[in-house]
Amino acid sequence: MTRGRSAVTQPPKGSAAPPPGTGSPTLPAVPPQAGPVPRRRPGGTPAGPPPSEPRRTAFAEGLDRLRAAAVTEPGRLRIIGALLAALVVAFGTVTAWQMNARSQAADDVLHRSQPLTSEAADIYRSLADANTAASSGFLAGGQETEASRDRYEKGVRTAAEGLVKAAADSDADSSSTATITKLNRLLPEYKGLVERARTYNRQGFPVGGAYLRYANEKMQKEMLPAAEDLYKTENRRLRADYADARPYPWAALALGVLALAALAWAQHRNYRRTNRVLNHGLVAATAAATVVLLWLVVGHSVARSNLGDSYDHGVRSLNVLHDARIASLKARGNENLTLVARGAETTKVGDETFDAYDFEFEKNMDALGKGLAQAARLADDEAGERPVAAANGDMAEWKKRHSAAREQDANGNYQQALDLVIGGGDSGVEPTVECFDGVDSSLAAALAHEEREFERAAGDGLDAMGYLPQGAGVLAGLGAAGALLGIGRRLSEYR
């Protein structure tokens, strides 16, 4: 029998009872997923993740930070300080670099290229002198004087020593090395020919003259041209060193002016913002930069002027005097060979035929006269003019005596002509050898004077640039430190 209350259906045993007041169980809600809803293509398939923004470079981020700093006064001061220090350091670095290069070139002019040029000229002169002495000794025959023999030996020895020194001073890969090697090979061959000529000449064999002419041909056509090539090569090197030492350091000058302008602007800006006249750090930096710039302008200008004097009044005169001395040696050798050959060698000019060696003698004397005239114009003091004038007088007398000797030879008076050329006869005439010796000794004195003038002027030019590279580097470092300290003092006011 049921009671009046409705029966409630009991849930199966073991199952969870629903909460009171509900009719049926409710499923829990699904929480929403985090993140963007994936996009879908029109067909319903996912379209992939959205495109990400490109990553910024370190440079771009640094630029942003720089812009952010530039809007504040401390940030602007830091930028100004860094730029000022960089400008001063760049000015000092470029000054040290450019002046070090010019100082090195000036040192090469004084201690390397010009001495090598003189050595090459001495090699040429020594070879020509040995050739002249050999022909003079040959003309004396069996009565060759000891002085003539010694002069020949000295010429050969001096040329050999010069070649050894030139080889030691030249670069291994330079064109001069090949020329020096060639001369070292030819010199023993030449000596052998001269010794054969002397041997046959003492015995009275005419073949001795042929050997001497062959030795002279080797000297004139192979050895002297090689020595002249060596001289010209070293002379070009000397001019190149001058070209490296004398140009203005425009890059350093421009940076110096720019650094001073920037420092002046920074101090003016500081005055307008703080009403303070001086900033000790910036004043110190300005003073350091000014000293470097003035030192650069004055030092290089003095060096350039002295190097110009060393070239105009030293090198140019030396080149002219070397050429004149070589011309005199060639003339003397050809004068002797005129008597040795006795007309065996001829040359034709137009319809006329001349003795080959006498024709070359006239050309050499013309070159000597032109060289002495140019040397007289270049001489800038009495000590330089006096030996050139003496050489000119001896040359004029030499021409007169040579004409007299040629006249005697043309008339068949060979012995009288020989006495007029080498002396030693009983005629009491004054030979041409005395005039040649006078020309040679006067030119040697003029060369010694111009060498001293060159060394003095080039040395003064080198001294004017002394310590400038090192001083510029030190002062630039002090200037940069001063600029940073000056800006740092302003920054400390914002802390």
VODREN-474929 format. One record per residue (C-alpha): residue number from 1; chain; x, y, z. Coordinates in steps of 0.05 Angstrom, whole numbers, plus 5000, padded with zeros to 4 digits. Example, Ala and Ser with C-alpha at 12.3 -4.5 7.8 and 13.67 -1.06 7.14 Angstrom:
2
REC    n  chain    xx    yy    zz
REC    1      A  5246  4910  5156
REC    2      A  5273  4979  5143
***
This chain:
495
REC    n  chain    xx    yy    zz
REC    1      A  5000  5000  5000
REC    2      A  5029  5067  4978
REC    3      A  5031  5128  5019
REC    4      A  5004  5196  4993
REC    5      A  5072  5222  4972
REC    6      A  5095  5205  4902
REC    7      A  5147  5154  4896
REC    8      A  5216  5176  4877
REC    9      A  5255  5132  4832
REC   10      A  5322  5116  4864
REC   11      A  5383  5118  4822
REC   12      A  5419  5055  4810
REC   13      A  5465  5034  4865
REC   14      A  5535  5060  4855
REC   15      A  5517  5118  4810
REC   16      A  5525  5190  4830
REC   17      A  5462  5224  4852
REC   18      A  5444  5289  4818
REC   19      A  5446  5351  4861
REC   20      A  5382  5369  4895
REC   21      A  5334  5411  4855
REC   22      A  5356  5387  4786
REC   23      A  5323  5340  4740
REC   24      A  5382  5316  4697
REC   25      A  5458  5322  4699
REC   26      A  5491  5382  4662
REC   27      A  5557  5375  4624
REC   28      A  5614  5422  4645
REC   29      A  5629  5481  4597
REC   30      A  5692  5479  4553
REC   31      A  5738  5537  4570
REC   32      A  5757  5583  4511
REC   33      A  5826  5571  4481
REC   34      A  5877  5625  4489
REC   35      A  5909  5661  4429
REC   36      A  5881  5685  4364
REC   37      A  5831  5645  4326
REC   38      A  5867  5613  4268
REC   39      A  5849  5641  4201
REC   40      A  5817  5596  4150
REC   41      A  5818  5597  4075
REC   42      A  5752  5600  4037
REC   43      A  5753  5524  4032
REC   44      A  5756  5517  4107
REC   45      A  5829  5496  4115
REC   46      A  5873  5535  4164
REC   47      A  5914  5592  4132
REC   48      A  5974  5587  4180
REC   49      A  6001  5636  4232
REC   50      A  5998  5711  4218
REC   51      A  6062  5743  4191
REC   52      A  6110  5767  4246
REC   53      A  6143  5836  4246
REC   54      A  6216  5838  4218
REC   55      A  6271  5838  4270
REC   56      A  6308  5904  4279
REC   57      A  6383  5907  4269
REC   58      A  6432  5929  4323
REC   59      A  6449  5990  4281
REC   60      A  6376  6011  4278
REC   61      A  6367  6001  4353
REC   62      A  6430  6040  4366
REC   63      A  6406  6096  4321
REC   64      A  6341  6098  4360
REC   65      A  6378  6103  4425
REC   66      A  6422  6159  4395
REC   67      A  6360  6197  4374
REC   68      A  6331  6188  4443
REC   69      A  6395  6213  4476
REC   70      A  6400  6272  4429
REC   71      A  6336  6303  4455
REC   72      A  6367  6313  4523
REC   73      A  6424  6360  4540
REC   74      A  6468  6306  4573
REC   75      A  6459  6262  4512
REC   76      A  6479  6319  4466
REC   77      A  6540  6334  4508
REC   78      A  6563  6261  4504
REC   79      A  6556  6262  4428
REC   80      A  6594  6328  4423
REC   81      A  6650  6302  4468
REC   82      A  6658  6238  4427
REC   83      A  6660  6277  4362
REC   84      A  6711  6327  4387
REC   85      A  6757  6273  4414
REC   86      A  6751  6234  4349
REC   87      A  6768  6296  4307
REC   88      A  6829  6313  4349
REC   89      A  6854  6241  4348
REC   90      A  6842  6236  4272
REC   91      A  6881  6302  4262
REC   92      A  6940  6277  4303
REC   93      A  6940  6208  4270
REC   94      A  6938  6235  4199
REC   95      A  6991  6287  4216
REC   96      A  7037  6234  4245
REC   97      A  7026  6188  4185
REC   98      A  7037  6240  4131
REC   99      A  7097  6273  4164
REC  100      A  7129  6206  4180
REC  101      A  7125  6188  4106
REC  102      A  7155  6255  4086
REC  103      A  7209  6251  4139
REC  104      A  7228  6181  4115
REC  105      A  7232  6206  4043
REC  106      A  7276  6264  4064
REC  107      A  7321  6216  4102
REC  108      A  7326  6173  4039
REC  109      A  7345  6235  3998
REC  110      A  7401  6251  4047
REC  111      A  7427  6182  4065
REC  112      A  7407  6135  4009
REC  113      A  7386  6159  3940
REC  114      A  7434  6218  3932
REC  115      A  7494  6179  3958
REC  116      A  7475  6123  3910
REC  117      A  7471  6173  3853
REC  118      A  7540  6199  3870
REC  119      A  7567  6128  3875
REC  120      A  7539  6113  3806
REC  121      A  7571  6176  3778
REC  122      A  7637  6157  3812
REC  123      A  7634  6088  3781
REC  124      A  7625  6120  3712
REC  125      A  7681  6170  3725
REC  126      A  7728  6116  3752
REC  127      A  7717  6072  3691
REC  128      A  7728  6130  3643
REC  129      A  7790  6152  3683
REC  130      A  7819  6082  3680
REC  131      A  7807  6079  3605
REC  132      A  7841  6147  3596
REC  133      A  7900  6126  3638
REC  134      A  7907  6061  3599
REC  135      A  7911  6098  3532
REC  136      A  7961  6148  3562
REC  137      A  8005  6091  3587
REC  138      A  8000  6057  3519
REC  139      A  8025  6120  3484
REC  140      A  8086  6121  3529
REC  141      A  8104  6051  3504
REC  142      A  8158  6017  3543
REC  143      A  8170  6081  3582
REC  144      A  8102  6080  3615
REC  145      A  8106  6123  3678
REC  146      A  8090  6098  3747
REC  147      A  8040  6155  3755
REC  148      A  8002  6132  3693
REC  149      A  8002  6060  3716
REC  150      A  7979  6080  3786
REC  151      A  7923  6122  3758
REC  152      A  7897  6064  3717
REC  153      A  7900  6017  3776
REC  154      A  7866  6068  3821
REC  155      A  7810  6078  3770
REC  156      A  7797  6003  3764
REC  157      A  7800  5993  3840
REC  158      A  7754  6051  3854
REC  159      A  7704  6026  3803
REC  160      A  7705  5956  3833
REC  161      A  7696  5983  3904
REC  162      A  7639  6027  3880
REC  163      A  7604  5967  3849
REC  164      A  7610  5928  3913
REC  165      A  7581  5985  3954
REC  166      A  7526  5999  3904
REC  167      A  7507  5925  3905
REC  168      A  7503  5926  3981
REC  169      A  7460  5990  3982
REC  170      A  7413  5971  3925
REC  171      A  7349  5930  3932
REC  172      A  7354  5858  3909
REC  173      A  7296  5865  3861
REC  174      A  7315  5933  3831
REC  175      A  7338  5943  3760
REC  176      A  7404  5970  3786
REC  177      A  7424  5901  3811
REC  178      A  7424  5872  3741
REC  179      A  7467  5930  3716
REC  180      A  7516  5922  3773
REC  181      A  7522  5847  3757
REC  182      A  7536  5863  3684
REC  183      A  7591  5912  3702
REC  184      A  7622  5862  3750
REC  185      A  7626  5813  3693
REC  186      A  7654  5862  3642
REC  187      A  7707  5894  3686
REC  188      A  7754  5833  3689
REC  189      A  7746  5824  3613
REC  190      A  7767  5896  3602
REC  191      A  7827  5889  3648
REC  192      A  7849  5827  3610
REC  193      A  7847  5864  3544
REC  194      A  7887  5922  3571
REC  195      A  7940  5877  3600
REC  196      A  7948  5841  3533
REC  197      A  7954  5908  3497
REC  198      A  8009  5929  3546
REC  199      A  8046  5864  3538
REC  200      A  8048  5868  3463
REC  201      A  8064  5942  3465
REC  202      A  8125  5930  3508
REC  203      A  8149  5879  3458
REC  204      A  8138  5927  3401
REC  205      A  8083  5887  3367
REC  206      A  8031  5930  3330
REC  207      A  7976  5882  3352
REC  208      A  7979  5917  3420
REC  209      A  7943  5977  3389
REC  210      A  7888  5931  3364
REC  211      A  7877  5902  3433
REC  212      A  7874  5971  3464
REC  213      A  7823  5994  3413
REC  214      A  7783  5931  3427
REC  215      A  7787  5946  3503
REC  216      A  7765  6018  3489
REC  217      A  7707  5993  3446
REC  218      A  7684  5948  3503
REC  219      A  7689  6006  3551
REC  220      A  7654  6056  3506
REC  221      A  7599  6011  3479
REC  222      A  7584  5965  3538
REC  223      A  7613  5987  3604
REC  224      A  7602  6062  3602
REC  225      A  7531  6057  3575
REC  226      A  7515  6007  3632
REC  227      A  7547  6055  3683
REC  228      A  7507  6112  3653
REC  229      A  7443  6071  3659
REC  230      A  7459  6058  3732
REC  231      A  7470  6132  3743
REC  232      A  7404  6151  3709
REC  233      A  7366  6098  3748
REC  234      A  7392  6124  3815
REC  235      A  7378  6195  3793
REC  236      A  7305  6177  3778
REC  237      A  7301  6146  3847
REC  238      A  7328  6210  3877
REC  239      A  7276  6252  3841
REC  240      A  7222  6204  3866
REC  241      A  7245  6213  3938
REC  242      A  7242  6288  3929
REC  243      A  7172  6281  3901
REC  244      A  7151  6242  3964
REC  245      A  7184  6289  4013
REC  246      A  7160  6357  3988
REC  247      A  7084  6355  3976
REC  248      A  7039  6392  4026
REC  249      A  7002  6347  4075
REC  250      A  6933  6372  4054
REC  251      A  6893  6319  4091
REC  252      A  6927  6335  4157
REC  253      A  6918  6410  4146
REC  254      A  6844  6402  4129
REC  255      A  6832  6359  4191
REC  256      A  6869  6409  4235
REC  257      A  6826  6467  4211
REC  258      A  6763  6425  4220
REC  259      A  6783  6404  4291
REC  260      A  6797  6476  4311
REC  261      A  6730  6499  4282
REC  262      A  6693  6444  4319
REC  263      A  6727  6462  4385
REC  264      A  6711  6536  4375
REC  265      A  6638  6520  4362
REC  266      A  6634  6475  4424
REC  267      A  6662  6531  4468
REC  268      A  6616  6582  4438
REC  269      A  6557  6535  4450
REC  270      A  6580  6525  4521
REC  271      A  6584  6600  4532
REC  272      A  6514  6613  4505
REC  273      A  6483  6560  4549
REC  274      A  6521  6572  4614
REC  275      A  6548  6643  4607
REC  276      A  6617  6616  4626
REC  277      A  6673  6644  4584
REC  278      A  6723  6587  4591
REC  279      A  6720  6511  4595
REC  280      A  6789  6489  4617
REC  281      A  6786  6422  4583
REC  282      A  6764  6451  4516
REC  283      A  6815  6506  4521
REC  284      A  6870  6454  4532
REC  285      A  6846  6414  4472
REC  286      A  6844  6477  4429
REC  287      A  6915  6495  4451
REC  288      A  6941  6426  4435
REC  289      A  6908  6425  4366
REC  290      A  6934  6495  4351
REC  291      A  7006  6476  4370
REC  292      A  7003  6415  4324
REC  293      A  6974  6455  4266
REC  294      A  7026  6511  4273
REC  295      A  7082  6461  4281
REC  296      A  7057  6424  4219
REC  297      A  7053  6488  4176
REC  298      A  7119  6518  4198
REC  299      A  7158  6454  4202
REC  300      A  7137  6428  4134
REC  301      A  7145  6496  4101
REC  302      A  7217  6503  4127
REC  303      A  7232  6431  4107
REC  304      A  7202  6441  4038
REC  305      A  7243  6504  4028
REC  306      A  7308  6471  4050
REC  307      A  7296  6410  4007
REC  308      A  7282  6455  3948
REC  309      A  7349  6490  3960
REC  310      A  7385  6424  3966
REC  311      A  7358  6404  3898
REC  312      A  7365  6471  3862
REC  313      A  7434  6489  3890
REC  314      A  7459  6420  3905
REC  315      A  7432  6362  3864
REC  316      A  7425  6402  3799
REC  317      A  7496  6429  3805
REC  318      A  7522  6360  3823
REC  319      A  7490  6329  3762
REC  320      A  7518  6383  3716
REC  321      A  7588  6377  3746
REC  322      A  7587  6301  3742
REC  323      A  7567  6305  3668
REC  324      A  7622  6357  3655
REC  325      A  7675  6315  3689
REC  326      A  7654  6253  3650
REC  327      A  7657  6293  3585
REC  328      A  7728  6316  3602
REC  329      A  7749  6244  3615
REC  330      A  7719  6220  3550
REC  331      A  7753  6277  3513
REC  332      A  7820  6258  3542
REC  333      A  7811  6185  3525
REC  334      A  7792  6201  3453
REC  335      A  7851  6249  3447
REC  336      A  7898  6194  3466
REC  337      A  7865  6143  3421
REC  338      A  7872  6191  3362
REC  339      A  7947  6180  3367
REC  340      A  7941  6106  3383
REC  341      A  7898  6090  3322
REC  342      A  7937  6136  3275
REC  343      A  7878  6144  3229
REC  344      A  7857  6071  3230
REC  345      A  7786  6089  3254
REC  346      A  7746  6139  3212
REC  347      A  7675  6165  3211
REC  348      A  7637  6197  3154
REC  349      A  7592  6257  3162
REC  350      A  7558  6277  3098
REC  351      A  7612  6277  3044
REC  352      A  7669  6288  3093
REC  353      A  7710  6236  3128
REC  354      A  7739  6249  3197
REC  355      A  7784  6213  3246
REC  356      A  7734  6176  3290
REC  357      A  7768  6191  3356
REC  358      A  7783  6264  3340
REC  359      A  7711  6273  3319
REC  360      A  7687  6246  3386
REC  361      A  7738  6290  3421
REC  362      A  7706  6352  3391
REC  363      A  7637  6329  3413
REC  364      A  7662  6316  3483
REC  365      A  7694  6385  3488
REC  366      A  7629  6417  3466
REC  367      A  7592  6379  3521
REC  368      A  7645  6401  3571
REC  369      A  7638  6474  3551
REC  370      A  7562  6472  3557
REC  371      A  7567  6437  3624
REC  372      A  7616  6488  3652
REC  373      A  7572  6546  3628
REC  374      A  7511  6515  3662
REC  375      A  7551  6501  3726
REC  376      A  7573  6574  3728
REC  377      A  7500  6596  3724
REC  378      A  7480  6549  3780
REC  379      A  7537  6568  3826
REC  380      A  7508  6614  3880
REC  381      A  7572  6635  3917
REC  382      A  7644  6650  3904
REC  383      A  7667  6583  3931
REC  384      A  7626  6549  3876
REC  385      A  7643  6598  3821
REC  386      A  7718  6598  3830
REC  387      A  7734  6525  3811
REC  388      A  7685  6527  3753
REC  389      A  7720  6590  3725
REC  390      A  7788  6555  3733
REC  391      A  7763  6494  3695
REC  392      A  7736  6539  3640
REC  393      A  7805  6571  3632
REC  394      A  7840  6504  3630
REC  395      A  7790  6479  3578
REC  396      A  7805  6539  3532
REC  397      A  7879  6526  3537
REC  398      A  7868  6452  3525
REC  399      A  7833  6466  3459
REC  400      A  7892  6509  3435
REC  401      A  7944  6457  3452
REC  402      A  7902  6402  3421
REC  403      A  7897  6441  3356
REC  404      A  7973  6448  3356
REC  405      A  7982  6373  3367
REC  406      A  7933  6356  3311
REC  407      A  7971  6402  3265
REC  408      A  8037  6368  3281
REC  409      A  8006  6299  3270
REC  410      A  7976  6320  3204
REC  411      A  8044  6344  3181
REC  412      A  8075  6276  3197
REC  413      A  8109  6299  3261
REC  414      A  8082  6243  3305
REC  415      A  8133  6251  3361
REC  416      A  8120  6325  3368
REC  417      A  8046  6312  3370
REC  418      A  8057  6258  3422
REC  419      A  8098  6307  3464
REC  420      A  8042  6358  3459
REC  421      A  7992  6307  3485
REC  422      A  8028  6268  3540
REC  423      A  8092  6309  3551
REC  424      A  8158  6279  3570
REC  425      A  8195  6302  3508
REC  426      A  8255  6349  3501
REC  427      A  8216  6402  3463
REC  428      A  8197  6439  3526
REC  429      A  8125  6448  3502
REC  430      A  8068  6445  3552
REC  431      A  8025  6383  3539
REC  432      A  7950  6378  3539
REC  433      A  7953  6330  3598
REC  434      A  7967  6389  3644
REC  435      A  7903  6423  3620
REC  436      A  7863  6360  3629
REC  437      A  7891  6351  3700
REC  438      A  7872  6423  3715
REC  439      A  7801  6414  3690
REC  440      A  7794  6349  3729
REC  441      A  7820  6376  3795
REC  442      A  7777  6440  3789
REC  443      A  7715  6399  3776
REC  444      A  7732  6354  3835
REC  445      A  7736  6416  3880
REC  446      A  7670  6442  3853
REC  447      A  7637  6375  3865
REC  448      A  7662  6373  3937
REC  449      A  7634  6443  3950
REC  450      A  7566  6427  3920
REC  451      A  7564  6362  3959
REC  452      A  7573  6401  4024
REC  453      A  7519  6450  4003
REC  454      A  7471  6393  3988
REC  455      A  7484  6358  4055
REC  456      A  7474  6423  4094
REC  457      A  7408  6442  4060
REC  458      A  7380  6371  4059
REC  459      A  7401  6360  4132
REC  460      A  7365  6425  4152
REC  461      A  7303  6401  4115
REC  462      A  7304  6335  4151
REC  463      A  7315  6368  4219
REC  464      A  7256  6414  4208
REC  465      A  7210  6352  4207
REC  466      A  7246  6319  4265
REC  467      A  7200  6295  4322
REC  468      A  7139  6324  4287
REC  469      A  7104  6256  4277
REC  470      A  7117  6236  4350
REC  471      A  7098  6305  4377
REC  472      A  7033  6306  4336
REC  473      A  7013  6239  4365
REC  474      A  7026  6259  4437
REC  475      A  6993  6327  4432
REC  476      A  6932  6297  4397
REC  477      A  6924  6248  4454
REC  478      A  6928  6304  4505
REC  479      A  6878  6345  4464
REC  480      A  6828  6288  4460
REC  481      A  6834  6278  4536
REC  482      A  6823  6352  4547
REC  483      A  6761  6352  4504
REC  484      A  6731  6293  4542
REC  485      A  6748  6323  4610
REC  486      A  6717  6389  4590
REC  487      A  6652  6357  4567
REC  488      A  6653  6311  4628
REC  489      A  6654  6371  4675
REC  490      A  6591  6398  4642
REC  491      A  6558  6330  4648
REC  492      A  6573  6328  4722
REC  493      A  6527  6388  4732
REC  494      A  6467  6344  4712
REC  495      A  6479  6292  4766
***
